[in-house]
Structures are given as C-alpha cells and as structure tokens.
Amino acid sequence: MHQCRIDLQIELHHYDPKVKYEKGNSPDPEFAGLDSQPQAIKINENMVYTPGRLETLLYLTRHLTKHLFISNPNKPVQLKWMADIVSLVERHANELDWRTLQQHYPDVINRLEVFYSLTPLPERYAKIIPVQQVPIPGGVNHYPPGWPHQSIRQWKHVGYLRFILLAFAPPSDWWIRMYYGVSERPLFLYKHFIYRIQILMAMFWVAVHKMEL
C-alpha cells in the first residue's frame, strides 16, 4: 500500500474578549456562550486549543451568517464556509449532540435543511442527521438589493427614493432561511417585518456612530 502525503494549511483564529463588536459595543456574537473546556490539538511542536465539535459548528454557522448579511452579487458569500459546516457535520455526525442542537439551536438544523436541499444527504447519515428533505428555497444565491448589502454610494445612481425602497425590499426565501435559520413556516413574517425592523436598527446604529464622530 502506497502512502500519500497531503499538505494542509490551517487558518487559526484568535479570540480576544476585549475586542468589541462594531454594533452596540458588545462582545463579538460569533463567540457568545462558547465556554466549555477546549480541546488540545498538537500541530508540529505547537499545542493549539480549539472549541469542541458542537461549539465549532456554532461558530462556523455564526461566521457564515455574519458575512451573509453584507454579501451581494459582486461579493457573494464564500462556498467554503458552507462546505466547512457540511464537512464538520458529516465527519462528526456520530459525535455531535443532536438533541441539544434540536432543543437549543434549531437555527442550525434549519440551515442544514437548506444545505441538504441543494446537495443529497448521504444515506449513511440519513438516520443520524435530523433534517427533513425540503424543496429548494426560492431565490438561491439572490441577495437583498439595497443597503447595507450594497454600497451607500448606490443612491447616486438609482435616486434617493429608489435607494430607500430597495433597502426595505424583502429578500429571497433562500436568504431569509440562511440568515435567520428559520423553517418555511415563518418566512412571510421574517421577509416583511423582522428583516425591515433589522434594517431600521442598522440605520439607527449608523446614525449614532456618525453623531459620536
């Protein structure tokens, strides 16, 4: 049997709790609640401490949604972030605490349903990963057309009124399900109310930041 060597590059992220998130001057929400004992991994002669399987999945999901909010057709969310989530889930399907995910993090399960509507769920995981087979959501890879996903300079090209209308245009079903981690049932509520309230809040924080300057 021939042995093959595979060279890997590992990107290490360091979390400093003193660094505050840009909205609300609060700790970065990607790491909220990640307080279990870390796992030690030895890379060459260096010891690196990482979150457990479940917490890594939570971090990857939050990282994806954080970038999804500011993505647009010219700078779409990177496929590798979705691949990271699916790869971790399938690699450690037997070890993940699915009951905890279903009870406390249903958003993760709902996002996995979207992923597996786009790619088949392998048969060997069908009885392990608790997702339902759902139709592909409408508007895959369609991003909200207005601010903050698009530059504020856009208003000069479309006009001020058109710019405001675009900012409050409802996103696609795919985007809503991916960003908020909801099932199909509350899509109307999130598209027409929750999302627009969030845009208003984002405008509020921008105004506050401008006044502080």
HUJOJO-V329135 format. One record per backbone hydrogen bond with DSSP energy under -1.0 kcal/mol. CO is the residue of the C=O (numbers start at 1). NH is the residue of the N-H. E is the energy in kcal/mol with one decimal. If there is no record, write none. Layout:
# HUJOJO-V329135
co: {CO CO}
nh: {NH NH}
e: {E E}
This chain:
# HUJOJO-V329135
co: {16 26 28 29 31 33 39 41 43 46 48 50 52 53 54 55 56 57 58 59 60 61 62 63 64 65 72 75 78 79 80 81 82 83 84 85 86 87 88 92 92 96 97 98 99 100 101 105 105 106 107 108 109 110 111 112 115 115 122 123 125 125 129 138 139 146 146 151 152 153 154 154 155 159 160 161 162 163 164 166 172 173 174 175 176 177 184 186 187 188 189 189 190 193 194 195 196 197 198 199 200 201 202 203 204 205 206 207 208 209}
nh: {19 21 31 32 34 35 50 48 46 43 41 39 56 57 58 59 60 61 62 63 64 65 66 67 68 69 75 72 81 83 84 85 86 87 88 89 90 91 92 95 96 98 101 102 103 104 105 108 109 110 111 112 113 114 115 116 118 119 125 126 128 129 131 174 142 149 150 154 155 156 157 158 159 163 164 165 166 167 168 169 176 177 178 179 180 181 187 190 191 192 193 194 195 197 198 199 200 201 202 203 204 205 206 207 208 209 210 211 212 213}
e: {-2.0 -4.9 -1.7 -1.0 -1.8 -1.7 -3.1 -3.4 -2.5 -3.1 -3.3 -3.6 -2.4 -2.1 -2.0 -2.4 -2.7 -2.1 -2.4 -2.7 -2.0 -2.2 -2.2 -1.6 -2.1 -1.5 -1.0 -1.2 -1.2 -2.5 -2.2 -1.3 -2.4 -2.7 -2.2 -2.5 -2.4 -2.5 -2.1 -1.3 -1.8 -1.5 -1.9 -2.6 -2.2 -2.9 -1.7 -1.2 -1.1 -2.6 -2.0 -2.1 -1.9 -1.4 -2.3 -2.8 -1.1 -1.3 -2.0 -1.3 -1.6 -2.6 -2.2 -2.5 -2.2 -1.0 -1.1 -1.8 -1.3 -1.3 -1.7 -1.7 -2.2 -2.3 -2.1 -2.3 -2.4 -1.8 -1.1 -1.3 -2.4 -2.6 -2.3 -3.1 -2.4 -1.1 -1.5 -2.1 -2.8 -2.2 -1.8 -1.8 -2.5 -2.4 -2.1 -2.1 -2.1 -2.2 -2.4 -2.3 -2.1 -2.3 -1.9 -2.3 -2.5 -2.5 -2.3 -2.1 -2.0 -1.4}
